[in-house]
Amino acid sequence: MKNKKITFKLVFYRTLFSQSAASLTMGSVAAFLRQNGFVCDLCLMERQGLHNAEKILQGEGRKIVIAKPNFKDYSLLLPLLAELKKQREVDSVFFCGPFACLNYHSIMKKLPWLDGILIGDAEETSLDLARLISAGKKLTPQNCSGGVWRKSGGDFFSDFTFRNSRLGLNGLPFPARDVEKIEKGSFINIEASRGCNGGCSFCHIPLVSKISGQEKIDYRSPRLVVDEMEKLNGSLGKKLFIFNDSCFWRGKADNARIIDFCKEIKKRKLSVKFYVYLKVKPEMPEDILSALHQAGLVRVFLGIENISSQSQDVLNKKIALHAYEKAKTKFDKFDINIHIGYIVVEPYSRLSAVAENLKHLRKIDKLFRLGTILEPVRVIPGSGFHKKLVEDGLLEAKADFNGITYGYRYKDRKTARFIKGIKSIFEEIKDEVYEFEYFCTTAFLLKSLLKQDNNKIFLEVDKDFSILEKTADKAMDSLLDFLLGYIDLILAGHLKIDSFGYRKIDFFSEFKKYHLAIKVKHAEIVNKIGLSGGADIIDCIYTGLDRIN
């Protein structure tokens, strides 16, 4: 058997609809295995896809699956992999990625068909795994550190042992780009560093680093980062680079690295744009921001999270009340678009705090980000947030990977009623809700791209942007009025959704009207940009769809 052809199937779903569908993790593993002579297929799964199993089974010979389940899609992926293993269509199945790392004990215990989990950065461990499997040898902590492996008998698995050697980003090949070669659009994911020195209780990155023994932030040299950008720009025509680093600039110690990065782009005369993740605090110096802007920075992601001091304590992330407004003034100076992270409701939120968060979102013109309200905050196993919920009886201490992430209760019964109610209400108009957020987000991004890249075209559509923004303002006012009205009703003791029915009908009618007006105006803006020669700018905007072409 050991001489029979083996193909490693690297299986994953897209994580976000607001960037490339490709996984940098799986692309990096594929590139490293291929560099060392192994055959790999990158298998992008699609939600409601009819041919997911076929992607995994395609080709001759033995199939070894390394899958990256995510917090939102594991319930789709696990049953398929279990059946493939049961029918012996695949030889072995392994997991990698944050969800599997953080839940590895529970997952290995509950899924006897799973052969192992790669902990932390998976490249070097996957290579040892591939070599041992190809040689027909069993995986043990002694011959394959960096993971946990199923023992004979099925019910037992090994302890985890740290991997001492680590090549780091500078020692790894650039990720394989199979998905991006056929993906519609000129945007692409990239990374310049791995790790995070923050301590937010809702974030997985520091915990994965601690579990795997890889706590030091790993940087790729600016020259190599720009080498990859230049290569992807030249070979695939990619023009918009979405940096997946947890934080692109962490403080003054990063200044020299950032300046070197910007100089490399300018020296090579690369005409590119890019997005980065930043923290509100510390504040980026204006000279560093200016250098990034000149190199192509067009959008930043800022984690604002919550303005309630109680919630900030729970989330372990303190943000000053006017920090966002201060940051916005600085970014507006360079026409840099701001995308925010916000947690409107968490398990300890009181309805009065929820109302204040909603008002704050409206004040900063971000209430169109309905996902921040409707998507529940997730619980990371082993985090301070997790431990507090267990201590306070809001989460079962023995909850497994199925129950930890979203299986908590709300401390305030009225907050729980609000969450249940709005989910039920907005489920009835879920398509309009998603499109409203998408069209607002992409319109504001298009505006920044045009102002930076082609002011002539921007002036041609400026009035259209103003009309769209005014309509969005009316929609957000309507949203705020509806949500605050629902909160007032619950606070007054009316806990049934039916008691708000008459307001719901009026709101639906009004919201759908605004949604359609924005949808059509967005289409008009895109058409005008295209007719004016701005097709390359439109190509930078994510489609918001699961399919890639």
BAVEXKOL-177689 format. One record per residue (C-alpha): residue number from 1; y, z, x. Coordinates in steps of 0.1 Angstrom, whole numbers. Layout:
% BAVEXKOL-177689
i; py; pz; px
NUM; Y; Z; X;
...
% end
This chain:
% BAVEXKOL-177689
i; py; pz; px
1; 0; 0; 0;
2; 24; 8; 28;
3; 26; -28; 39;
4; 34; -42; 5;
5; 70; -54; 0;
6; 93; -26; -11;
7; 127; -30; -28;
8; 151; -1; -32;
9; 167; -3; -66;
10; 201; 15; -66;
11; 208; 23; -102;
12; 241; 35; -118;
13; 265; 32; -147;
14; 302; 26; -142;
15; 322; 59; -140;
16; 356; 48; -153;
17; 368; 19; -174;
18; 402; 20; -156;
19; 389; 7; -123;
20; 361; -14; -108;
21; 326; -9; -123;
22; 312; -7; -88;
23; 301; 26; -73;
24; 313; 32; -38;
25; 285; 57; -33;
26; 258; 32; -42;
27; 275; 4; -23;
28; 276; 25; 8;
29; 240; 34; 5;
30; 230; -2; 0;
31; 250; -14; 30;
32; 235; 13; 53;
33; 199; 6; 42;
34; 204; -32; 46;
35; 219; -27; 80;
36; 187; -10; 90;
37; 164; -37; 76;
38; 156; -26; 41;
39; 159; -46; 9;
40; 182; -32; -18;
41; 194; -43; -52;
42; 225; -28; -68;
43; 216; -24; -105;
44; 247; -18; -127;
45; 236; -5; -161;
46; 256; -13; -192;
47; 260; 10; -222;
48; 241; -7; -250;
49; 229; -32; -225;
50; 198; -51; -236;
51; 186; -60; -201;
52; 189; -27; -181;
53; 152; -23; -176;
54; 149; -59; -165;
55; 175; -53; -137;
56; 154; -25; -123;
57; 121; -44; -126;
58; 133; -78; -113;
59; 115; -91; -82;
60; 80; -87; -67;
61; 65; -57; -49;
62; 70; -20; -51;
63; 102; -6; -66;
64; 117; 26; -54;
65; 146; 38; -75;
66; 176; 58; -62;
67; 197; 65; -93;
68; 232; 81; -96;
69; 234; 98; -130;
70; 268; 109; -141;
71; 279; 137; -164;
72; 286; 113; -193;
73; 257; 89; -189;
74; 226; 109; -178;
75; 213; 110; -213;
76; 212; 72; -214;
77; 196; 69; -179;
78; 170; 96; -178;
79; 148; 84; -207;
80; 146; 49; -193;
81; 137; 60; -158;
82; 111; 84; -172;
83; 94; 56; -192;
84; 94; 33; -162;
85; 78; 59; -141;
86; 53; 68; -169;
87; 42; 31; -171;
88; 40; 29; -133;
89; 65; 1; -132;
90; 83; 19; -104;
91; 67; 39; -76;
92; 92; 67; -71;
93; 125; 78; -86;
94; 152; 98; -67;
95; 186; 109; -78;
96; 219; 112; -58;
97; 256; 119; -67;
98; 275; 150; -78;
99; 258; 156; -112;
100; 223; 156; -96;
101; 235; 177; -66;
102; 251; 204; -86;
103; 222; 206; -111;
104; 194; 199; -86;
105; 173; 231; -93;
106; 174; 227; -131;
107; 168; 189; -130;
108; 138; 192; -107;
109; 124; 219; -128;
110; 128; 201; -161;
111; 119; 166; -150;
112; 84; 166; -133;
113; 84; 128; -130;
114; 114; 130; -106;
115; 104; 127; -70;
116; 135; 142; -53;
117; 173; 145; -51;
118; 195; 135; -22;
119; 222; 162; -17;
120; 257; 153; -5;
121; 265; 121; 12;
122; 234; 100; 7;
123; 234; 73; 34;
124; 216; 90; 63;
125; 191; 108; 40;
126; 183; 76; 21;
127; 175; 59; 55;
128; 150; 87; 64;
129; 136; 85; 29;
130; 132; 47; 32;
131; 115; 49; 66;
132; 90; 76; 55;
133; 81; 58; 22;
134; 76; 25; 41;
135; 53; 43; 65;
136; 33; 59; 36;
137; 43; 94; 46;
138; 53; 123; 23;
139; 88; 137; 22;
140; 92; 173; 35;
141; 122; 194; 45;
142; 110; 190; 81;
143; 109; 152; 82;
144; 137; 145; 57;
145; 165; 170; 56;
146; 194; 166; 32;
147; 174; 166; -1;
148; 148; 184; -22;
149; 114; 167; -27;
150; 86; 170; -52;
151; 55; 186; -38;
152; 19; 176; -48;
153; 10; 188; -83;
154; 42; 179; -99;
155; 55; 213; -109;
156; 69; 224; -75;
157; 96; 211; -52;
158; 108; 219; -17;
159; 138; 241; -7;
160; 169; 223; 3;
161; 177; 221; 41;
162; 210; 210; 54;
163; 213; 177; 73;
164; 229; 184; 107;
165; 236; 149; 118;
166; 264; 131; 100;
167; 278; 97; 110;
168; 309; 100; 89;
169; 329; 72; 74;
170; 338; 57; 108;
171; 301; 54; 116;
172; 291; 37; 83;
173; 293; 0; 74;
174; 316; -10; 47;
175; 300; -7; 12;
176; 280; -37; -2;
177; 301; -55; -28;
178; 275; -73; -49;
179; 291; -61; -82;
180; 327; -70; -71;
181; 317; -105; -62;
182; 311; -113; -99;
183; 335; -88; -115;
184; 365; -102; -133;
185; 398; -92; -119;
186; 414; -87; -85;
187; 411; -49; -84;
188; 385; -31; -63;
189; 376; 5; -54;
190; 379; 17; -18;
191; 380; 50; 1;
192; 398; 63; 32;
193; 384; 98; 31;
194; 358; 121; 15;
195; 361; 157; 5;
196; 388; 180; -9;
197; 404; 213; 3;
198; 414; 223; -32;
199; 398; 250; -54;
200; 402; 237; -90;
201; 375; 254; -111;
202; 368; 222; -131;
203; 363; 199; -100;
204; 329; 190; -85;
205; 341; 179; -51;
206; 345; 212; -32;
207; 312; 225; -46;
208; 292; 195; -36;
209; 307; 197; -1;
210; 297; 234; 1;
211; 262; 229; -12;
212; 255; 201; 12;
213; 272; 217; 42;
214; 297; 190; 45;
215; 329; 210; 38;
216; 351; 193; 64;
217; 372; 164; 51;
218; 360; 131; 66;
219; 386; 105; 73;
220; 381; 68; 81;
221; 405; 55; 107;
222; 435; 37; 93;
223; 426; 6; 113;
224; 391; 5; 97;
225; 405; 10; 62;
226; 429; -19; 66;
227; 401; -39; 82;
228; 381; -35; 50;
229; 411; -43; 28;
230; 418; -75; 48;
231; 382; -85; 46;
232; 380; -80; 8;
233; 413; -98; 3;
234; 402; -128; 23;
235; 366; -131; 12;
236; 369; -120; -25;
237; 405; -124; -32;
238; 410; -88; -41;
239; 446; -78; -42;
240; 447; -43; -59;
241; 429; -15; -41;
242; 421; 17; -60;
243; 416; 45; -35;
244; 390; 69; -48;
245; 399; 97; -23;
246; 403; 130; -41;
247; 438; 132; -25;
248; 453; 105; -4;
249; 479; 127; 12;
250; 473; 164; 15;
251; 502; 176; 35;
252; 522; 170; 67;
253; 490; 169; 88;
254; 483; 136; 71;
255; 517; 120; 79;
256; 507; 102; 111;
257; 476; 88; 95;
258; 495; 75; 65;
259; 522; 59; 87;
260; 495; 43; 108;
261; 479; 29; 76;
262; 512; 15; 64;
263; 520; -1; 98;
264; 485; -18; 99;
265; 492; -34; 65;
266; 526; -46; 75;
267; 515; -58; 110;
268; 488; -80; 94;
269; 513; -92; 67;
270; 488; -83; 39;
271; 502; -89; 4;
272; 484; -61; -14;
273; 489; -34; -39;
274; 471; 0; -42;
275; 467; 31; -63;
276; 462; 67; -48;
277; 454; 101; -61;
278; 479; 128; -52;
279; 486; 164; -60;
280; 519; 176; -75;
281; 522; 202; -48;
282; 529; 199; -19;
283; 556; 173; -25;
284; 553; 141; -5;
285; 583; 136; 18;
286; 605; 107; 8;
287; 600; 88; 41;
288; 562; 89; 37;
289; 565; 78; 0;
290; 589; 50; 11;
291; 565; 38; 37;
292; 536; 37; 12;
293; 558; 19; -13;
294; 567; -8; 13;
295; 530; -12; 21;
296; 521; -18; -16;
297; 518; 16; -35;
298; 523; 8; -71;
299; 506; 37; -89;
300; 497; 74; -84;
301; 474; 97; -103;
302; 488; 132; -106;
303; 468; 161; -120;
304; 492; 181; -142;
305; 463; 197; -161;
306; 480; 223; -184;
307; 514; 241; -188;
308; 498; 273; -201;
309; 498; 301; -175;
310; 466; 315; -190;
311; 448; 281; -188;
312; 462; 275; -153;
313; 445; 308; -142;
314; 412; 297; -158;
315; 414; 263; -142;
316; 426; 278; -109;
317; 454; 253; -106;
318; 490; 265; -108;
319; 516; 238; -116;
320; 553; 248; -120;
321; 568; 240; -154;
322; 591; 212; -143;
323; 569; 200; -114;
324; 560; 167; -131;
325; 596; 158; -140;
326; 606; 165; -104;
327; 578; 143; -91;
328; 586; 116; -116;
329; 622; 113; -105;
330; 610; 106; -70;
331; 584; 80; -80;
332; 607; 63; -105;
333; 630; 56; -76;
334; 604; 32; -62;
335; 592; 19; -96;
336; 558; 36; -90;
337; 537; 40; -121;
338; 523; 75; -128;
339; 490; 82; -144;
340; 482; 118; -152;
341; 453; 141; -155;
342; 457; 167; -183;
343; 435; 192; -200;
344; 450; 199; -233;
345; 423; 223; -245;
346; 398; 245; -226;
347; 374; 272; -239;
348; 400; 300; -236;
349; 429; 281; -251;
350; 447; 296; -281;
351; 461; 271; -306;
352; 497; 281; -298;
353; 491; 270; -262;
354; 475; 237; -274;
355; 506; 230; -295;
356; 528; 236; -264;
357; 507; 212; -244;
358; 510; 186; -270;
359; 547; 190; -271;
360; 548; 187; -233;
361; 528; 155; -233;
362; 553; 141; -258;
363; 582; 153; -238;
364; 570; 134; -207;
365; 560; 103; -228;
366; 522; 107; -221;
367; 510; 116; -256;
368; 494; 81; -258;
369; 468; 95; -234;
370; 446; 106; -264;
371; 416; 110; -241;
372; 432; 141; -227;
373; 429; 157; -261;
374; 397; 143; -274;
375; 375; 145; -243;
376; 363; 180; -236;
377; 367; 196; -202;
378; 334; 197; -184;
379; 318; 227; -167;
380; 307; 223; -131;
381; 275; 243; -124;
382; 282; 271; -99;
383; 320; 269; -103;
384; 342; 299; -110;
385; 348; 284; -145;
386; 311; 283; -151;
387; 306; 319; -140;
388; 335; 332; -161;
389; 321; 314; -192;
390; 287; 330; -187;
391; 303; 365; -181;
392; 323; 362; -212;
393; 294; 351; -234;
394; 307; 316; -240;
395; 279; 299; -222;
396; 242; 307; -220;
397; 233; 321; -186;
398; 200; 302; -186;
399; 215; 269; -197;
400; 200; 239; -179;
401; 217; 206; -170;
402; 216; 196; -207;
403; 235; 227; -217;
404; 260; 235; -190;
405; 284; 206; -189;
406; 296; 207; -225;
407; 275; 235; -241;
408; 302; 262; -241;
409; 318; 279; -271;
410; 355; 284; -277;
411; 368; 320; -275;
412; 393; 314; -304;
413; 376; 304; -336;
414; 407; 285; -348;
415; 408; 264; -316;
416; 371; 255; -321;
417; 380; 245; -357;
418; 409; 223; -343;
419; 386; 206; -318;
420; 359; 199; -343;
421; 384; 187; -369;
422; 403; 162; -347;
423; 371; 148; -333;
424; 359; 141; -368;
425; 393; 127; -379;
426; 398; 104; -349;
427; 362; 92; -350;
428; 372; 73; -381;
429; 398; 53; -361;
430; 381; 54; -326;
431; 387; 17; -319;
432; 424; 20; -326;
433; 427; 52; -306;
434; 411; 36; -275;
435; 431; 4; -278;
436; 463; 23; -283;
437; 458; 42; -251;
438; 447; 11; -232;
439; 476; -11; -243;
440; 502; 16; -235;
441; 487; 24; -201;
442; 483; -12; -190;
443; 518; -23; -204;
444; 535; 5; -183;
445; 514; -5; -153;
446; 523; -42; -157;
447; 560; -32; -159;
448; 558; -14; -125;
449; 538; -43; -109;
450; 564; -68; -121;
451; 594; -47; -110;
452; 579; -44; -76;
453; 565; -79; -71;
454; 584; -103; -93;
455; 617; -91; -107;
456; 624; -126; -120;
457; 595; -125; -144;
458; 602; -89; -153;
459; 637; -98; -165;
460; 622; -125; -187;
461; 600; -99; -205;
462; 621; -68; -202;
463; 632; -69; -239;
464; 595; -72; -249;
465; 587; -41; -228;
466; 615; -22; -245;
467; 602; -32; -280;
468; 567; -20; -270;
469; 580; 12; -256;
470; 600; 20; -288;
471; 570; 13; -309;
472; 549; 36; -286;
473; 576; 63; -291;
474; 573; 61; -328;
475; 535; 62; -326;
476; 536; 93; -304;
477; 561; 110; -327;
478; 537; 103; -356;
479; 508; 117; -336;
480; 527; 148; -326;
481; 538; 155; -362;
482; 502; 150; -374;
483; 486; 172; -348;
484; 511; 200; -351;
485; 508; 199; -388;
486; 470; 202; -385;
487; 475; 232; -362;
488; 499; 249; -386;
489; 474; 244; -414;
490; 446; 261; -394;
491; 469; 289; -383;
492; 476; 295; -420;
493; 439; 300; -426;
494; 430; 265; -440;
495; 400; 258; -418;
496; 385; 228; -438;
497; 393; 193; -428;
498; 395; 183; -465;
499; 425; 205; -470;
500; 444; 181; -447;
501; 431; 150; -463;
502; 463; 138; -479;
503; 481; 139; -445;
504; 452; 121; -428;
505; 455; 91; -451;
506; 492; 87; -445;
507; 488; 92; -407;
508; 460; 66; -405;
509; 481; 40; -423;
510; 511; 47; -400;
511; 491; 48; -368;
512; 473; 16; -375;
513; 506; -1; -381;
514; 520; 10; -348;
515; 487; 2; -330;
516; 487; -34; -343;
517; 524; -39; -334;
518; 517; -27; -298;
519; 485; -48; -295;
520; 504; -80; -305;
521; 534; -72; -283;
522; 511; -65; -254;
523; 495; -99; -259;
524; 529; -116; -261;
525; 539; -100; -228;
526; 507; -110; -210;
527; 511; -146; -223;
528; 547; -149; -211;
529; 539; -135; -177;
530; 511; -160; -174;
531; 533; -189; -185;
532; 559; -179; -159;
533; 535; -180; -130;
534; 524; -144; -130;
535; 486; -149; -135;
536; 479; -131; -102;
537; 497; -100; -116;
538; 477; -101; -149;
539; 445; -103; -128;
540; 453; -69; -113;
541; 450; -52; -147;
542; 417; -36; -156;
543; 400; -50; -187;
544; 390; -16; -203;
545; 355; -31; -211;
546; 320; -22; -200;
547; 311; -58; -191;
548; 323; -71; -157;
549; 326; -109; -163;
% end
